[in-house]
Amino acid sequence: ALGTMAATIAHEINNPLMIIQTRTKSIEREINVKSDLDLEKIRTALSGIISTVGKVSKTIHSLRNFSRNSDHDQFENHN
C-alpha cells in the first residue's frame, strides 16, 4: 500500500514538473531565438507555470496535512 501511495505521489508531482519544464523551455526558446518576442505566448506560458506551481503546492500542502503528527490532538468522544 505504501508503494502504491508513493507512486501516486510521484505521479502527482512529476506531471506538473514536466509541464513547468516544457513551458520554461518554450519561453527560453522564444527569448533566445526570436528577435521579435511574442509577448502573448510568453504571458500564456508564464500563466501556465504559475497555475501548475499552485497545483504542486496544493499537493504538498495536502500531504503535509495528511502526514502531520496528531499526538497532541484533543480526543473527542462523539457518543
N, C-alpha and C positions, 0 to 999 in steps of 0.2 A: 504494500500500500504506500509506503514511504517513497519507493522508487517511482511509482506512478505519479505521486504528488510532485516529486522533484522534476519529472519530465514535463508535467503540465506547467509548472512554474517556469522552467527553462523556455518552453514554447511561448508562454505569455510575455516573457521579457525579450526573447530573441527576435520575434517577428517585428515588434516596434523598433528595435535597434536596427534591423535591416532597412526599414522604411527611412529612419533617420539617416543612415549611411547613404542610401540611394539619393535622397533629396539633397544631402550635403554635397555629394559628388556632382550632382546636376548644377548646383549653384557654383561650385568651383569651376566646372567646365564653362559655364556662362560667363564668369568673370575672366577666366584665363584665355579663352579662345576668341570671344567676340569683342570687337571694339565698340559696337553699339549694343549696350546691355538691354535685355528685355526685362525691365523692372517688374512688370506684372508677373512674369514667370518666376522671378526671384521671390516676390512677395507671396505668391501661391506656395512655393516650396517652403519658405520660412514659416508660413502659417501651418502647413502640414507637420513640420518639425515640432513646432510649439504644441500642437494638438497631440502628437504622438508622445512627446515627453510627458505631457499631462497624464496620458494613459499608463505609461510606465510608472509614474509617480503614484497613481491611484492603486496599481497592482502592489507596489512595495508597501504602501500605507496599509492596504488590506492584509498583507502578510504579517506586518508588524502587529496589527490588532489581533490577528488570529493566534500568533505565537507569543504574545506578551505574557509575562509572569502574572498569574492571578492568585498567588499565595496570600496576598493581603486584601483580596476582595471580601466584602462582608457576605456572610452566608444569609440567605433569605429563605424562610420557610413559607411556602405558599399554600399550606394546608389550612 
